[in-house]
Amino acid sequence: MAASLLCRTLNVLQLSRTTLLTGKRFCQSQPEPLTVRQQNNGIRRIILNSPKKRNALSLSMLESLRENILTDVDSEDLRVIIISAKGPVFSSGHDLKELTSAQGREYHTQVFQTCAEVMTLIQDIPVPVIAMVNGVATAAGCQLVASCDIAVATEKSTFATPGVNVGLFCSMPAVAIGRAVPRKVAMEMLFTGTPISSHDALLHGLVSKVVPEERLEEETFAIAQRVCQTSRPVVALGKATFHRQMAQGRDAAYATTCKVMVDNLALRDGQEGIRAFIEKRKPVWSHKSEKSHD
């Protein structure tokens, strides 16, 4: 019996050792998160974290990006979002392995619907979103840059919509890109897939600023910090109104913005800013959407 008990004990110990080793191997093989979210002093940084796959906007990557954008998006502590990427490619666009016939029409629809949701979300949330680009941005990756409110790029960065060269026209990226650059520039990009330089991207309005690589973070965070010095509800109202009136005709846009500026004046922070200017002092923002008057 003692021998039997000893054998059972040895078996349990061996099983435990095997489990521990397996667990250790399992932990070591845990994949890196597709995106990394960091936040400090009102600035949230979301890093595309799949450099081995050229930061492809797979369905999982898009879902992770959406989650990181939406987390506490209405918190007063969040003032601005910066989207950047690890590695030499900002984003190569969709993962073409997800777009084969084997995946099926339903899955393809889910990929593009999620992509559209993320791109519109960037423009619909109440805080500015800045793209910090250091490298290649193609197809949906270029769309991501075009969808952001502000984009800062390094001199070595390039932008392209090469889908036509693999038989998949960049129709969805064209929505954001066609609203960011002149029509003929967009059409040349879409019909040829030829990359444009960061300086051409700046010339045509795809990016806001081009800087040397060593100054990219400094310049981008300087913009973010300036946003943080303003009133959150005023910026939120201004961002929503800008996108709304850009989709309207001239007369409708003036009618919209006339009403919004009156509404802005009714905000507590709207009146605080005017009082501070008259009194020659720095404004003290409440960052709340409270009204000063009706």
C-alpha positions as CSV (number, residue, x, y, z in Angstrom):
1,M,0.0,0.0,0.0
2,A,2.9,2.3,0.9
3,A,4.5,1.6,-2.5
4,S,1.1,2.3,-4.2
5,L,0.8,5.6,-2.3
6,L,4.3,6.6,-3.2
7,C,3.7,5.9,-6.9
8,R,0.5,8.0,-6.8
9,T,2.4,10.9,-5.1
10,L,5.1,10.7,-7.7
11,N,2.6,10.7,-10.5
12,V,0.9,13.8,-9.0
13,L,4.2,15.6,-8.6
14,Q,5.1,14.7,-12.2
15,L,1.7,16.0,-13.4
16,S,2.1,19.2,-11.4
17,R,5.6,19.7,-12.9
18,T,4.3,19.1,-16.4
19,T,1.4,21.6,-15.8
20,L,3.8,24.2,-14.4
21,L,6.1,23.8,-17.4
22,T,3.2,23.9,-19.8
23,G,1.8,27.0,-18.0
24,K,5.1,28.6,-18.2
25,R,5.4,27.9,-21.9
26,F,1.8,29.2,-22.4
27,C,2.6,32.4,-20.6
28,Q,5.7,32.9,-22.6
29,S,3.7,32.5,-25.9
30,Q,1.0,35.0,-25.0
31,P,0.7,37.3,-28.0
32,E,1.4,41.0,-27.6
33,P,-1.7,43.2,-27.5
34,L,-2.7,44.6,-30.9
35,T,-2.9,48.1,-29.5
36,V,-1.5,49.7,-26.4
37,R,-3.3,52.5,-24.6
38,Q,-1.5,55.0,-22.4
39,Q,-2.9,58.1,-20.8
40,N,-1.3,61.0,-18.9
41,N,-2.4,64.6,-18.2
42,G,-5.4,64.4,-20.5
43,I,-3.5,62.9,-23.5
44,R,-4.3,59.4,-24.5
45,R,-1.9,57.6,-26.8
46,I,-3.0,54.6,-28.7
47,I,-0.2,52.6,-30.3
48,L,-0.8,50.1,-33.2
49,N,1.3,47.3,-31.9
50,S,1.6,44.7,-34.6
51,P,4.8,45.6,-36.5
52,K,5.5,42.1,-37.7
53,K,2.2,42.3,-39.6
54,R,2.9,45.9,-40.7
55,N,0.1,47.0,-38.3
56,A,-2.5,45.7,-40.7
57,L,-6.0,46.7,-39.8
58,S,-7.4,43.2,-39.3
59,L,-10.8,42.8,-37.7
60,S,-9.2,42.2,-34.4
61,M,-7.0,45.3,-34.7
62,L,-10.0,47.4,-35.6
63,E,-12.0,46.1,-32.7
64,S,-9.1,46.8,-30.3
65,L,-8.7,50.3,-31.7
66,R,-12.4,50.9,-31.3
67,E,-12.3,49.8,-27.7
68,N,-9.3,52.0,-26.9
69,I,-11.0,55.0,-28.5
70,L,-14.3,54.5,-26.7
71,T,-13.0,53.7,-23.2
72,D,-14.0,56.6,-20.9
73,V,-14.4,58.8,-23.9
74,D,-16.8,61.1,-22.1
75,S,-14.5,61.5,-19.1
76,E,-13.4,65.1,-18.3
77,D,-9.9,63.6,-17.9
78,L,-9.6,62.8,-21.6
79,R,-8.8,65.8,-23.7
80,V,-7.1,64.5,-26.8
81,I,-6.1,61.2,-28.5
82,I,-2.9,60.5,-30.4
83,I,-2.8,57.4,-32.7
84,S,0.7,56.2,-33.5
85,A,2.4,52.9,-34.5
86,K,5.3,50.7,-33.6
87,G,7.7,49.8,-36.3
88,P,8.5,51.3,-39.8
89,V,4.9,51.0,-41.1
90,F,2.2,53.1,-39.6
91,S,-0.4,50.8,-41.1
92,S,-0.5,48.7,-44.4
93,G,-4.3,48.7,-44.4
94,H,-6.5,45.6,-44.2
95,D,-5.1,42.2,-43.7
96,L,-5.5,40.6,-47.1
97,K,-5.6,37.1,-45.6
98,E,-8.9,38.0,-44.2
99,L,-10.3,39.0,-47.6
100,T,-10.0,35.7,-49.4
101,S,-13.1,33.8,-50.6
102,A,-12.5,31.3,-47.8
103,Q,-13.6,33.9,-45.3
104,G,-16.9,34.5,-47.0
105,R,-19.1,37.5,-47.7
106,E,-20.5,37.8,-44.2
107,Y,-17.0,38.1,-42.7
108,H,-15.9,40.5,-45.3
109,T,-18.9,42.7,-44.6
110,Q,-18.1,42.6,-40.9
111,V,-14.5,43.8,-41.6
112,F,-15.6,46.8,-43.7
113,Q,-18.5,47.7,-41.4
114,T,-16.1,47.7,-38.4
115,C,-13.6,49.8,-40.3
116,A,-16.3,52.3,-41.3
117,E,-17.4,52.5,-37.6
118,V,-13.9,53.2,-36.4
119,M,-13.2,55.9,-39.0
120,T,-16.5,57.7,-38.3
121,L,-16.0,57.3,-34.6
122,I,-12.8,59.2,-34.8
123,Q,-14.7,62.2,-36.2
124,D,-17.7,61.7,-33.9
125,I,-16.1,61.6,-30.5
126,P,-15.9,64.9,-28.6
127,V,-12.1,65.1,-28.4
128,P,-9.6,65.8,-31.2
129,V,-7.7,62.8,-32.6
130,I,-4.1,63.3,-33.9
131,A,-2.3,60.9,-36.2
132,M,1.4,60.7,-35.4
133,V,2.9,59.0,-38.5
134,N,6.4,57.8,-38.9
135,G,6.6,55.5,-41.9
136,V,4.3,54.0,-44.5
137,A,0.5,54.5,-44.5
138,T,-1.3,52.6,-47.2
139,A,-5.0,51.8,-48.1
140,A,-7.0,51.7,-44.9
141,G,-3.9,52.9,-43.1
142,C,-3.9,56.0,-45.2
143,Q,-7.7,56.3,-44.6
144,L,-7.0,56.2,-40.8
145,V,-4.6,59.2,-41.2
146,A,-7.2,61.1,-43.4
147,S,-9.9,60.4,-40.8
148,C,-8.0,62.0,-37.9
149,D,-8.6,65.7,-37.1
150,I,-4.9,66.5,-37.3
151,A,-1.9,64.5,-38.7
152,V,1.8,65.1,-38.0
153,A,4.2,63.1,-40.2
154,T,7.9,62.6,-40.5
155,E,9.8,63.5,-43.6
156,K,10.3,59.8,-44.5
157,S,6.6,59.0,-44.3
158,T,4.7,58.0,-47.5
159,F,1.0,57.6,-48.3
160,A,-0.7,55.5,-50.9
161,T,-3.9,53.7,-51.9
162,P,-2.4,50.7,-53.8
163,G,-5.5,48.5,-53.7
164,V,-6.0,48.8,-57.4
165,N,-2.8,46.9,-58.0
166,V,-4.0,43.8,-56.2
167,G,-7.5,44.0,-57.7
168,L,-9.3,45.7,-54.8
169,F,-10.0,49.3,-55.4
170,C,-9.7,51.5,-52.3
171,S,-13.3,52.6,-52.4
172,M,-13.7,53.0,-48.6
173,P,-10.4,54.7,-48.1
174,A,-11.5,57.1,-50.8
175,V,-14.3,58.4,-48.5
176,A,-11.8,60.0,-46.1
177,I,-9.0,60.7,-48.5
178,G,-11.4,62.3,-51.0
179,R,-12.6,64.7,-48.3
180,A,-9.0,65.6,-47.3
181,V,-7.3,66.2,-50.6
182,P,-8.3,67.7,-53.9
183,R,-10.4,65.4,-56.2
184,K,-7.8,65.0,-58.9
185,V,-5.0,64.2,-56.4
186,A,-7.3,61.6,-54.8
187,M,-8.1,60.1,-58.2
188,E,-4.5,59.8,-59.2
189,M,-3.7,58.0,-55.9
190,L,-6.6,55.7,-56.3
191,F,-6.1,54.9,-60.0
192,T,-2.4,54.3,-59.9
193,G,-1.6,53.3,-56.3
194,T,1.5,55.5,-56.6
195,P,2.8,56.7,-53.2
196,I,3.0,60.4,-52.4
197,S,5.7,61.8,-50.1
198,S,5.0,63.5,-46.8
199,H,5.7,66.9,-48.3
200,D,3.2,66.2,-51.1
201,A,0.7,65.0,-48.5
202,L,1.2,68.3,-46.7
203,L,0.8,70.3,-49.9
204,H,-2.5,68.6,-50.6
205,G,-3.9,68.7,-47.1
206,L,-3.6,65.0,-46.1
207,V,-1.3,65.9,-43.2
208,S,-1.1,69.1,-41.0
209,K,2.7,69.2,-40.5
210,V,5.9,67.5,-41.6
211,V,8.8,67.3,-39.1
212,P,12.2,65.5,-38.8
213,E,11.9,62.1,-37.2
214,E,13.7,63.1,-34.1
215,R,11.1,65.9,-33.4
216,L,7.9,63.9,-34.2
217,E,6.9,63.2,-30.6
218,E,7.8,66.7,-29.4
219,E,5.8,68.4,-32.1
220,T,2.8,66.1,-31.8
221,F,2.6,66.3,-28.0
222,A,3.0,70.1,-28.2
223,I,-0.2,70.3,-30.3
224,A,-1.9,67.9,-27.8
225,Q,-0.8,70.0,-24.9
226,R,-2.2,73.1,-26.5
227,V,-5.5,71.4,-26.9
228,C,-5.4,70.5,-23.2
229,Q,-5.2,74.2,-22.3
230,T,-8.6,74.9,-23.8
231,S,-12.1,74.1,-22.6
232,R,-13.3,70.6,-23.2
233,P,-17.0,71.4,-23.9
234,V,-16.0,74.3,-26.2
235,V,-13.7,72.0,-28.2
236,A,-16.3,69.3,-28.3
237,L,-19.0,71.7,-29.6
238,G,-16.6,73.1,-32.2
239,K,-15.4,69.8,-33.5
240,A,-19.0,68.5,-33.9
241,T,-20.1,71.7,-35.6
242,F,-17.1,71.7,-38.0
243,H,-17.8,68.3,-39.3
244,R,-21.6,69.0,-39.5
245,Q,-21.3,72.3,-41.5
246,M,-18.7,70.8,-43.9
247,A,-21.4,68.4,-45.1
248,Q,-23.8,71.3,-45.7
249,G,-24.3,73.9,-48.4
250,R,-23.1,77.5,-47.7
251,D,-26.4,79.0,-46.5
252,A,-27.2,76.0,-44.3
253,A,-23.7,76.0,-42.9
254,Y,-24.0,79.7,-41.9
255,A,-27.4,79.0,-40.3
256,T,-25.9,76.1,-38.3
257,T,-22.9,78.0,-37.1
258,C,-24.9,81.1,-36.2
259,K,-27.0,79.0,-33.8
260,V,-24.0,77.1,-32.5
261,M,-22.0,80.3,-31.7
262,V,-25.0,81.6,-29.7
263,D,-25.1,78.2,-27.9
264,N,-21.4,78.5,-27.3
265,L,-21.8,81.9,-25.6
266,A,-24.4,80.4,-23.3
267,L,-21.9,77.9,-22.0
268,R,-20.3,78.6,-18.6
269,D,-16.8,78.2,-20.2
270,G,-17.9,80.5,-23.0
271,Q,-18.6,83.3,-20.6
272,E,-15.6,82.6,-18.5
273,G,-13.3,83.0,-21.5
274,I,-14.8,86.3,-22.4
275,R,-14.6,87.6,-18.8
276,A,-11.0,86.5,-18.6
277,F,-10.1,88.4,-21.8
278,I,-11.8,91.6,-20.5
279,E,-10.2,91.2,-17.1
280,K,-6.8,90.4,-18.7
281,R,-6.3,87.1,-16.9
282,K,-6.0,83.5,-17.8
283,P,-9.4,81.7,-18.0
284,V,-10.2,79.1,-15.4
285,W,-12.1,76.4,-17.3
286,S,-14.8,74.2,-15.6
287,H,-14.6,71.6,-18.4
288,K,-18.3,71.1,-17.8
289,S,-21.2,71.6,-20.3
290,E,-23.1,73.8,-17.9
291,K,-24.9,76.9,-19.1
292,S,-24.2,80.4,-17.9
293,H,-27.6,81.6,-19.2
294,D,-30.5,80.3,-21.4
